[in-house]
Amino acid sequence: MKKISLNLLKNIVLNYKISFKYIFSIFIILNIFRIGVINICLLFAVFLGGAIMDTNCKEYNEYNECMDYLDFSNISIFLAYNVNVDAIKYYKDGKEIQNLIEKYGEYRIIEKYNEYPRKICNPIDYIARLIHAMINGKPAEVPLLDDENLNKWFDDLKYDEERMGGQVGIIANLLSILRTKKVIAYSPILSKKQAEMFVDNDNLVYPSIIDGNLMLKKPIESYKENDPLKINRIFEYKEGIEFKLGDKRIITPIANRFIVASRPDKLRLEIKEDLKEKLPEIGEQIDCAIFSGYQGIKEKYSDGKTHEYYFTKAEEDLDLLRQKNKNIKIHLEFASIQNINLRKNIINRILPKMDCLGMDETEVANLISTMGYEELGEKIIKYSKMEDAIEASKIIMETYPNLELLQVHTLYYIMVICKKDNPLTIEQFKRILELATILAATKAKLGEISKVSDLLNGLTVPHNKYGELFKSIVENMQKEESYKDYKIVAMPSRLVDIPKSTVGLGDTISSGAFVGYVSLLKEME
C-alpha cells in the first residue's frame, strides 16, 4: 500500500503540479489512517477538484525522500526515567533581568558569576547562572536545592505556560504521535497532573504490576494519588535581549534556554522492585530503549542512601532488560550534568552498557573533558567548531567500543559518526538526519508537535546557509587516515528565525534519529 500510494502521488504531482499542501493531506490520510480504496478514490476526486496549480514541487520531493523513514509502526520502545512538568517563563526583553540585577546587587551577582555555582542555593545563584547562559547562548541545566523557601521564591515568579517536560515525557508524546507501534514510558513517580500531560493514544502505555502480573495501561489509568510532582523551571530567552551588568552591555547572541531542575528527595531514580522483576518480560516486547534522567541522581539522600546505590540499581535495570532479548538497541540521551562526580559515574558505569549516544555540543565538551581531554572540551565550548566535535566523538567511540552510533546535535547541524562496517549507507543516514531536522524545526516553530501534519511547518523552514561548509569539513576529515574506519554524516539544521520554544529540541532530534535508525535496521533483517 505504501509504495502504491507514493507512486500514485508522485505521478499526480509530476503530471498536474498540484500544490504540496494538498499532496501532504492525501499522503497523511493514505499512510496514517489506512483508508480503504473506495474512500481513497473519493478523496482524490475532492482534492484534485480543488487543487491549486503550482509549478514548484521541490518541497514534495524533499518530503517524499524523508517520509519513508517516518514509518515507525514496526518499532516498540521502552523509555525511562525522567518525567516532569515544565513551568516555562519567556524573557522577551532585558527589563526583568535588569530589575533582578538592581534588586540583588551587581557586585554580588558578578562575584557569583565568577564562582560559577553548580547548584542553585539562592536567588543570586540563579541570576548569575542565567546571565552566564545568556552571554554564551548555550543551553544549560542546573539543579535546585530542595528547600521550601527557595521553591516558594521560584513559584512566585510569573510563568507563561506549563507543559510536559523531562526527556521521557517529551519523547514518549512525540513517538506516540508519530505512530510508533508501542511506547512504554516509565517514571518512578506519576502524579495525576503528570499523567494528564501524556497524549491519550492507545500506543502509549505505562507499566504497572497488578496481582503480580505486568499490566500496560495508559498513564491516565496508572497514576498514584500520593506521588509527588516534579516541576522544572524553564527560562527561555530570545536573541538580542539587552541589559547591563557592571560596565558590560550584554546582548544575547541567540535564542536558547536555562533550566532550573528540581531534585525532590522523594524522587529516586530507580525501577521499583516488583516491576524490576518484569524487565526481562518487557525486554521481550520491545526493539529498543532510550534511557535518560541520570542527572537527577543525588550524591546523598535523607535516608542515608547514596548515588552508589542508585547507579548499581541502574546497571541492574539495563542488564535485566536485555536478559531475554540480546538484540535490543539501547540509547543514552545525555544531559547537562553539573556534578563532575555524577558525570564520571554515568560515563564509567552507564555508557559502557549502551549502543547509541545522543548529546548536544555542551554535553560533548563536558563528557570529553571528564574523560581527561580538557583542552579539547574548552575548544568546543569556546569556538563551536564542527571539527572539534567530530574529533571528540571519535575519541568517545574509540574509548567505548560498545557504541555503534554517536549523534551530536547543535544549533547549526546534526551529525552522526559510526563504524565503517555499519550496515546503513551514507544516504540512509542523510535521510534519517533530514527527518530529524524537520522534527526539530517543527517543534521550534510551533512549540509542540501535536499531529503528524504539523511537520509541514518544519518542512517549509529552509536549511541554514552553512550546508556546503559542513559538507566540505566532513569530506576533508574522512580523507584523514585516522578516520578511515568511520562513517561521518552531517546535515545542516533548519533554523527558525523566532523559535516558539527551544527546550526539548535535542530530545526530539535524538529520538527521531534513533528510532529511524532502529527501524531501518529492523527492515534489513
C-alpha positions, 0 to 999 in steps of 0.5 A: 500500500505504501509504495502504491500510494507514493507512486500514485502521488508522485505521478499526480504531482509530476503530471498536474503540479498540484500544490504540496499542501494538498499532496501532504493531506492525501499522503497523511490520510493514505499512510496514517489512517489506512483508508480503504480504496473506495474512500481513497478514490473519493478523496482524490476526486475532492482534492484534485477538484480543488487543487491549486496549480503550482509549478514548484514541487521541490518541497514534495520531493524533499518530503517524499525522500524523508517520509519513508523513514517516518514509518515507525509502526514496526518499532516498540520502545521502552523509555525511562526515567525522567518525567516532569512538568515544565513551568516555562517563563519567556524573557522577551526583553532585558527589563526583568533581568535588569530589575533582578540585577538592581534588586540583588546587587551587581557586585554580588551577582558578578562575584557569583558569576565568577564562582560559577555555582553548580547548584542553585542555593539562592536567588543570586545563584540563579541570576548569575547562572542565567546571565552566564547562559545568556552571554554564551547562548548555550543551553544549560541545566542546573539543579535546585536545592530542595528547600521550601523557601527557595521553591516558594521564591521560584513559584512566585515568579510569573510563568507563561505556560506549563507543559510536559517536560523531562526527556521521557515525557517529551519523547514518549508524546512525540513517538506516540504521535508519530505512530510508533507501534508501542511506547512504554514510558516509565517514571518512578513517580506519576502524579495525576497532573503528570499523567494528564500531560501524556497524549491519550493514544492507545500506543502509549502505555505505562507499566504497572504490576497488578496481582503480580502480573505486568499490566500496560495501561495508559498513564491516565489509568496508572497514576498514584494519588500520593506521588509527588510532582516534579516541576522544572523551571524553564527560562527561555530567552530570545536573541538580542535581549539587552541589559547591563551588568557592571560596565558590560552591555550584554546582548544575547547572541541567540535564542536558547534556554536555562533550566532550573531542575528540581531534585525532590528527595522523594524522587529516586531514580530507580525501577521499583522492585516488583516491576524490576522483576518484569524487565526481562518480560518487557525486554521481550516486547520491545526493539529498543530503549532510550534511557535518560534522567541520570542527572537527577541522581543525588550524591546523598539522600535523607535516608542515608542512601547514596548515588552508589546505590542508585547507579548499581540499581541502574546497571541492574535495570539495563542488564535485566532488560536485555536478559531475554532479548540480546538484540535490543538497541539501547540509547543514552540521551545525555544531559547537562550534568553539573556534578563532575562526580555524577558525570564520571559515574554515568560515563564509567558505569552507564555508557559502557552498557549502551549502543547509541549516544545522543548529546548536544555540543555542551554535553560533548565538551563536558563528557570529553573533558571528564574523560581527561581531554580538557583542552579539547572540551574548552575548544568546543565550548569556546569556538563551536567548531564542527571539527572539534566535535567530530574529533571528540566523538571519535575519541568517545567511540574509540574509548567505548567500543560498545557504541555503534552510533554517536549523534551530536546535535547543535544549533547549526547541524546534526551529525552522526559518526559510526563504524565503517562496517555499519550496515546503513549507507551514507544516504540512509543516514542523510535521510534519517538526519533530514527527518530529524531536522524537520522534527526539530524545526517543527517543534521550534516553530510551533512549540509542540508537535501535536499531529503528524501534519504539523511537520509541514511547518518544519518542512517549509523552514529552509536549511541554514546557509552553512550546508556546503561548509559542513559538507566540505569539513566532513569530506576533508576529515574522512580523507584523514587516515585516522578516520578511515574506519568511520562513517561521518554524516552531517546535515545542516539544521533548519533554523527558525528565525523566532523559535516558539520554544527551544527546550526539548529540541535535542530530545526530539532530534535524538529520538527521531534519529534513533528510532529511524535508525532502529527501524531501518535496521529492523527492515534489513533483517 
